């Protein structure tokens, strides 16, 4: 069985200040500045093979409209500044862009703490 997070890890770790980590339940994630940046969605409302990343609430609506086959939300995730992405539909460039945005937002969040 292939690791759906392998490509996320490979691309994410090319970005500055990003580190691989493991959630308490053993699932893989990426952190920036010590804070959650991206991981596999573990809530049962998410489809298998879904990446969850930090994302701006206003900009996320545009992404959901532009690419509903790739990006989506469930009621569980809607209240958080996150977006869900179907890994099977993301090419490397789109994934790099998504992770770059998530990294920027995560690092901005750590500076305001």
N, C-alpha and C positions, 0 to 999 in steps of 0.2 A: 504494500500500500504506500503510495507516495505521500509526502508531507505537503499539504496545501500551503503551509506557512513558509516553506523553503524559499520560494521566490520573493516573498515579502521580506524575509530576513536578509537575503542576499542584496536586494536593492536598498532596503532601509539602512543597512550597516555601511553603505557608501556615503551616507549623509553625515555631516559633522555632528558630534555630540549625541549620537544615537547609539543605544546599547540594547543587546538582546537580553531578555529577562523571562522569568516564568511566573505565572500567576499562582496563587495558593493552591489551585486545583490541578496544577501541572500543565496548564495550557500555555503556549508560547505567546509572547508579546514583545513589543518594542517600547522602549522608554526614551525620552529626551529630557535632559535635566533632572532625571530621577522620577519623572512623572509619566503616567500612561500616555502613549502616543497611538498605538495600533495593536490589535490583537484579533484572534479568531473570535467571532461572536459565539458566546456560550449559552445565552438564554434560549429556551426552547422555541420562542417565537421567531427566531432567525433561521433562515435556510442553511443547510449544511454548506460548508465551503464559503462562508461569508466572513469578510473582513470588517471589523468595526474600527473606525478612526475618528479622532477628534476633528470637528469641522464647525465652521461658523454657522450659526442658526439661520441668518438671513441668506447667506450664499448657498446654503444647502438646498433651499427651495428651488433655486435656479438649476442646480445639478440634478435634482429629482425630476424636474420638468424636461431638461435636455436629454437625459439618458435613463429613462425609467427601467430599461432592460438591465442596466448595470447597477444603479443606485436605488435604494429603497429604505424605508423605515418601518418599524412595527410600533405598536402603541407603547411597548415597554421602553424602547430607545428614544421615542419622540421627545421626551422631556429633557434630554441631555444634549449638549453641543457635540453630537456625534452623527455620523452617517454610516450606513451599511452598504457594502459593495460586494457584488458577486465576483469572486476571484476568477472564475472561469471566463468572464467577459472582459477582464482588464488585460491590456497588453503592457509590456514593461514600461513604456513611456507614460501611459496613463497612471500606472501604479506609482511610478517615481513622482509624478506631479501630485498625486493624492497624498503620498507620504511626506512630500516637501511642505505642503500646506499644513498638514497635521503637525509636523515638527515645528514649524514657525508659530502656530497657535499654542502649542504645548510650551515652548520656551518662553513665549510672551506671558503665559499664565504663571510660570515659575518665577518670573521676575516681579510680578505684581503681588506675590505672596508676602 
